[in-house]
Amino acid sequence: MESLIAKLGLALAIGLLVGLERGWRERDAPDGARTAGIRTYAITGLLGGLTASLALSLEAPSLLIAGLFAFTAVFAWYKSREALHDADFSVTGVVAGMSVFMLGALAVTGDQRAAAAGGTALAVILASRDLLHGLVKRISWVELRAALVLAVMTAIILPLLPAQAVDPWGGFNPRQVWIFTVLTAAISYLGYIAVRVFGATRGVLVGGLAGAVVSSTAVTLALARTAAAGGNPWPLAGAATLAAAVSVLRVTGIVAIVAPSVLGVAGIAILAAVAVFAICGGLYLTRGNLAGTGDGSPRNPFELGPLLLFAVGFAVVSTISAAAASGHSAGMVATSAVSGVFDVDVAVLSALRLLGASADVEAVGHAVLIALATNAVGRLIVAAATGPVRFWLPLAGASALAGAAGAAAFAALPHFTWPGATPIL
């Protein structure tokens, strides 16, 4: 009895939560002018729970099905009358009522946590109407297509890929390669969408920081060209330095998601380097004005061509790293050093996936730091090749100081075990 009372209480709570949102949205309507408010949705959740309870007691699943159809018919009829009166063609209220009824039934017959989560999600979606409608109006077709591609790659392609390594060294696991490819692209895409939502036309600084979520090397190249065309080199170098800090933080986020235990080895050194990059970048920015220089709009990072190239490069580097790390970790570190010049994400993810297989946490931490260091060298090569000395020399100074601070922190401060951190590999 107590268990049933608790389940019915959850069904009632789900209806109250959804009804609170529905009632608040129509709070200015006079009494009797709306089909359903907080009380009706609360009773709907309880009704779903009671119907499911009777179906279980009588061992008659058809009773629950009949109850759902009867409720839907009555609710939809009243909603249709309200819609005719208000000239409203939305079916959201009917679907919400059906959902509350079924979630109430789930609270009694199934997983209570799933029912509670579903009710919360339903209320959040209903309350986010203005936000979601505004997002639909602002998003472009290219961005929508990118999101659909991400969904297809995650929900359709990923389950079809083999989950075992297909090479002798255990380096090329198609499913793992695809997971990390989608993860990296999704992080970049979310950064891009954030800039689109909050505005990316506030100058080179905002565009550079946002672009670093995609590629700090590309940002450095764009800023170097702007400096070569006559832009003030000091603040441009400051923007490039801050972009480097964002790039390191992005890689740190990937490490924290994939294998957080590595942060116990490399985390303090990374934080020291980021702090130096941030200080130097802030100082450089005070030496001039960024207004009117460059284009602050980052390109959509979730394009299919570059994404497939990333997957191929990741697969090749992963296989080479696994072969080189067979029996020792020096080969993995060397591979990370070389590949980090071209793509730090590929180098870092290739090292992380070897954790626990052919490399320990200490070796993987070394590989991550070396990949970040060689990627900084790659940025400097690009800056020196395309920008003036007054642009790349401050960037080189900040990179050298950041590298020295990271090395000192790595050597002087103790490494530690990240509590409860296990890789998702």
C-alpha positions in Angstrom: 0.0 0.0 0.0 2.7 2.4 0.9 4.6 1.7 -2.3 1.4 2.4 -4.3 0.7 5.6 -2.5 4.2 6.8 -3.2 3.8 6.0 -6.9 0.5 7.7 -7.1 2.0 10.7 -5.3 4.7 10.8 -8.1 2.0 10.7 -10.8 0.2 13.6 -9.1 3.5 15.5 -8.7 4.2 15.1 -12.5 0.8 16.6 -13.3 1.3 19.4 -10.8 4.6 20.3 -12.4 3.3 20.4 -15.9 0.1 22.1 -14.8 2.1 24.8 -13.0 3.7 25.8 -16.3 0.4 25.6 -18.2 -1.5 27.5 -15.6 1.2 30.2 -15.4 1.1 30.7 -19.2 -2.7 31.2 -19.1 -2.8 33.0 -15.7 -4.5 36.1 -17.1 -7.4 34.1 -18.6 -10.7 34.4 -16.6 -12.0 31.4 -14.7 -13.7 28.8 -17.0 -12.1 30.3 -20.1 -9.5 27.5 -20.5 -9.8 23.8 -20.8 -7.0 22.8 -18.4 -4.9 24.4 -15.8 -2.8 23.3 -12.8 -5.7 21.3 -11.2 -6.7 19.5 -14.4 -3.1 18.5 -15.3 -2.5 17.3 -11.7 -5.7 15.2 -11.9 -4.6 13.9 -15.3 -1.4 12.6 -13.9 -3.2 11.0 -11.0 -5.8 9.5 -13.4 -3.1 7.9 -15.4 -1.6 6.4 -12.3 -5.0 5.1 -11.0 -5.8 3.6 -14.4 -2.5 1.8 -14.6 -2.9 0.6 -11.0 -6.4 -0.9 -11.8 -5.0 -2.5 -15.0 -2.2 -4.2 -12.9 -4.6 -5.3 -10.2 -7.1 -6.8 -12.8 -4.3 -8.1 -15.0 -6.0 -6.3 -17.9 -3.6 -4.1 -20.0 -6.5 -3.3 -22.3 -8.0 -1.2 -19.4 -5.0 1.2 -19.5 -5.3 1.4 -23.3 -9.0 2.1 -23.2 -8.4 4.7 -20.4 -5.9 6.5 -22.5 -8.2 6.6 -25.6 -11.2 7.8 -23.5 -9.2 10.5 -21.8 -7.7 11.7 -25.1 -11.1 11.8 -26.8 -12.7 13.9 -24.0 -9.6 16.2 -23.6 -9.3 16.8 -27.3 -13.0 17.6 -27.6 -12.8 20.3 -25.0 -9.5 21.6 -26.5 -11.1 21.8 -29.9 -13.9 24.0 -28.6 -11.4 26.2 -26.9 -9.3 26.4 -30.1 -12.4 27.4 -32.2 -13.2 30.1 -29.7 -9.6 31.5 -29.6 -8.7 30.7 -33.3 -5.8 28.7 -32.1 -4.4 25.8 -34.2 -1.9 24.5 -31.6 -2.1 20.9 -30.6 0.5 21.3 -27.8 -2.1 21.2 -25.0 -3.6 17.9 -26.2 -0.2 16.3 -26.6 0.9 17.6 -23.2 -2.3 16.1 -21.6 -1.7 12.7 -23.2 2.0 12.8 -22.0 1.0 13.6 -18.4 -1.5 10.7 -18.4 1.1 8.3 -19.8 3.8 9.5 -17.4 1.4 9.0 -14.5 0.8 5.5 -15.7 4.6 4.9 -16.1 5.1 6.2 -12.5 2.9 3.2 -11.3 3.9 0.5 -13.7 7.5 1.2 -14.8 10.6 3.1 -13.8 9.8 5.9 -11.4 13.0 7.8 -12.1 12.3 7.7 -15.8 8.7 9.0 -15.1 10.1 11.9 -13.0 12.7 12.8 -15.5 10.2 12.7 -18.3 7.8 15.0 -16.4 10.6 17.4 -15.7 11.7 17.4 -19.3 8.1 17.9 -20.5 7.7 20.9 -18.2 11.0 22.4 -19.3 10.2 22.0 -23.0 6.8 23.6 -22.5 8.3 26.5 -20.5 11.0 27.1 -23.2 8.5 27.9 -26.0 9.7 31.5 -26.6 13.3 30.5 -26.5 12.9 27.6 -28.9 10.8 29.6 -31.3 13.3 32.4 -31.2 16.1 29.9 -31.9 14.3 28.4 -34.9 13.9 31.9 -36.3 17.5 32.7 -35.9 19.2 29.5 -37.0 20.2 29.1 -40.7 19.7 26.1 -42.9 23.4 25.4 -42.9 23.4 25.2 -39.1 20.2 23.1 -39.0 21.7 20.7 -41.5 24.8 20.4 -39.4 22.7 19.5 -36.3 20.8 16.9 -38.4 24.1 15.4 -39.6 25.3 15.2 -36.0 22.1 13.4 -35.0 22.4 10.9 -37.9 26.1 10.2 -37.1 25.3 9.7 -33.5 22.0 7.8 -33.6 22.3 5.9 -36.9 25.9 5.4 -38.0 27.5 4.9 -34.6 25.5 1.8 -33.6 26.4 0.2 -36.9 30.2 0.5 -36.5 32.3 -2.4 -35.1 33.1 -2.0 -31.4 36.4 -4.0 -31.7 39.8 -3.1 -33.0 40.4 -4.2 -36.6 44.2 -3.9 -36.7 46.8 -6.2 -35.1 47.9 -3.5 -32.5 44.4 -2.7 -31.2 44.6 0.9 -32.3 41.9 1.3 -34.9 38.5 0.8 -33.2 35.9 2.2 -35.7 33.3 2.9 -33.0 35.8 4.7 -30.7 37.1 6.7 -33.6 33.6 7.8 -34.5 32.7 8.6 -30.9 35.7 10.9 -30.5 35.1 12.5 -33.9 31.5 13.3 -33.1 32.5 14.5 -29.6 35.1 16.9 -30.9 32.8 18.2 -33.7 29.9 18.7 -31.2 32.1 20.7 -28.8 33.1 23.0 -31.7 29.6 23.2 -33.0 28.2 24.2 -29.6 30.8 26.9 -29.4 29.8 28.2 -32.8 26.0 28.2 -31.9 26.8 30.0 -28.7 28.4 32.8 -30.7 25.5 32.9 -33.1 23.0 33.2 -30.3 24.9 35.8 -28.3 26.3 37.7 -31.2 29.6 37.3 -33.1 29.9 40.9 -34.4 31.6 42.5 -31.4 35.1 42.6 -32.9 38.1 40.5 -33.4 38.4 39.7 -29.7 35.0 37.9 -29.4 35.5 36.3 -32.9 39.0 35.2 -32.0 38.0 33.6 -28.7 35.0 31.9 -30.3 37.0 30.8 -33.3 39.6 29.2 -31.0 36.9 26.7 -30.0 37.1 25.5 -33.6 40.8 26.1 -34.4 43.3 28.4 -32.7 45.7 28.0 -35.6 43.0 29.3 -38.0 42.4 32.3 -35.7 46.2 33.0 -35.6 46.4 32.9 -39.4 43.5 35.3 -39.7 44.9 37.7 -37.1 48.4 37.5 -38.7 47.0 38.5 -42.1 45.1 41.4 -40.5 48.4 42.6 -38.9 50.2 42.2 -42.2 47.5 44.3 -43.9 48.2 47.2 -41.5 46.3 46.3 -38.3 47.7 47.2 -34.9 49.9 44.2 -34.2 49.9 44.4 -30.4 46.2 43.9 -29.7 46.0 41.4 -32.5 48.8 39.5 -30.8 46.8 39.7 -27.6 43.7 38.2 -29.3 45.9 35.4 -30.7 47.4 34.8 -27.3 43.9 34.6 -25.6 42.8 32.3 -28.5 45.7 30.0 -27.5 44.4 29.9 -24.0 40.9 29.0 -25.2 42.4 26.3 -27.3 44.2 24.8 -24.4 41.1 25.0 -22.3 39.1 23.2 -25.0 41.6 20.4 -25.0 41.4 20.2 -21.2 37.6 19.9 -21.5 38.1 16.9 -23.9 40.5 15.3 -21.5 38.1 15.9 -18.6 35.3 14.1 -20.5 37.3 11.2 -22.0 39.9 10.4 -19.3 39.7 12.7 -16.3 42.4 10.7 -14.5 45.0 12.3 -16.9 44.3 15.7 -15.3 46.0 14.5 -12.2 49.2 14.4 -14.2 48.8 17.3 -16.7 46.1 19.5 -15.1 48.3 21.7 -12.9 50.8 22.3 -15.8 47.9 23.2 -18.1 46.4 25.6 -15.7 49.8 27.4 -15.2 50.1 27.7 -19.0 46.6 29.0 -19.4 47.2 31.6 -16.6 50.3 33.0 -18.4 48.5 33.1 -21.8 45.6 35.0 -20.2 47.9 37.5 -18.4 50.0 38.1 -21.5 47.0 38.4 -23.8 45.4 40.9 -21.4 48.6 43.0 -21.3 48.9 43.0 -25.1 45.3 44.2 -25.5 46.0 47.3 -23.5 48.5 48.5 -26.0 46.0 49.4 -28.8 42.5 49.2 -30.1 40.9 46.2 -31.9 38.0 48.0 -33.3 37.4 47.7 -37.0 40.1 45.0 -37.6 39.3 41.7 -39.1 36.2 39.6 -39.3 34.9 38.2 -36.0 32.5 35.6 -37.5 33.7 32.0 -37.1 32.8 29.6 -39.8 30.5 26.7 -39.2 32.8 24.0 -37.7 30.5 21.1 -38.3 31.1 20.6 -42.1 31.1 17.1 -43.4 34.3 17.2 -45.4 36.7 18.5 -42.7 34.9 16.1 -40.2 35.6 13.1 -42.4 39.2 14.2 -42.8 39.5 14.5 -39.0 38.1 10.9 -38.7 40.6 9.6 -41.2 43.5 11.4 -39.6 42.4 10.2 -36.2 42.2 6.6 -37.3 45.7 6.8 -38.9 47.3 8.5 -35.9 45.6 6.1 -33.5 46.9 3.1 -35.5 50.4 4.4 -35.7 50.4 5.4 -32.0 49.2 1.9 -31.0 51.8 0.2 -33.1 54.6 2.6 -31.8 53.4 2.1 -28.2 53.5 -1.7 -28.3 55.6 -2.6 -25.4 56.7 0.9 -24.5 55.2 4.4 -24.3 58.1 6.4 -26.0 56.6 5.8 -29.4 53.2 7.1 -28.4 54.8 10.3 -27.0 56.8 10.8 -30.2 53.7 10.3 -32.3 51.8 12.9 -30.2 54.7 15.4 -30.7 54.6 15.1 -34.5 50.8 15.0 -34.9 50.2 17.8 -32.4 51.8 20.3 -34.8 49.0 19.7 -37.3 46.0 18.8 -35.1 46.1 18.9 -31.4 42.7 17.2 -31.0 43.8 14.2 -33.0 47.1 13.9 -31.1 45.4 14.2 -27.7 42.5 11.8 -28.4 44.9 9.2 -29.9 46.9 9.3 -26.7 43.9 9.2 -24.4 42.5 6.1 -26.1 45.6 4.1 -25.3 45.1 4.7 -21.5 45.0 1.4 -19.7 45.8 -0.6 -22.9 49.5 0.1 -23.8 50.1 3.3 -21.7 49.7 4.4 -18.1 48.3 7.7 -16.8 51.8 9.2 -16.5 52.8 8.5 -20.1 49.4 9.7 -21.5 49.8 12.9 -19.4 53.2 13.5 -21.0 51.8 12.9 -24.4 49.0 15.4 -23.9 51.4 18.1 -22.7 53.8 17.5 -25.6 51.0 17.6 -28.1 49.9 21.0 -26.6 53.5 22.3 -26.8 54.1 21.2 -30.4 50.7 22.7 -31.4 51.9 26.0 -30.0 55.0 25.7 -32.1 52.8 25.1 -35.1 50.8 28.3 -34.4 54.1 30.3 -34.2 55.2 28.9 -37.5 52.0 30.0 -39.1 52.2 33.5 -37.4 55.9 34.0 -38.5 55.1 32.9 -42.1 52.1 35.3 -42.6 52.4 38.1 -40.1 54.9 40.9 -39.2 57.6 40.6 -36.6 55.7 42.9 -34.2 52.8 40.4 -34.3 54.5 37.0 -33.9 57.2 38.1 -31.6 54.9 39.0 -28.7 53.0 35.7 -29.4 56.3 33.8 -29.3 57.2 35.5 -26.0 53.8 34.6 -24.4 54.1 31.0 -25.7 57.6 30.6 -24.3 56.5 32.0 -20.9 53.5 29.7 -20.9 55.6 26.7 -21.8 58.1 27.5 -19.1 55.4 28.0 -16.4 53.8 24.7 -17.4 57.1 22.9 -17.3 58.0 24.4 -13.9 54.6 23.4 -12.5 54.9 19.9 -13.9 58.3 19.4 -12.4 57.9 21.1 -9.1 54.3 20.2 -8.1 53.3 16.7 -7.2 51.0 14.6 -9.4 47.9 13.2 -7.9 45.2 10.6 -8.5 41.9 12.1 -9.7 39.3 10.8 -7.2 36.9 8.4 -8.9 38.0 9.3 -12.4 37.7 6.5 -14.9 38.1 6.8 -18.6 35.2 6.3 -20.9 37.3 4.5 -23.5 
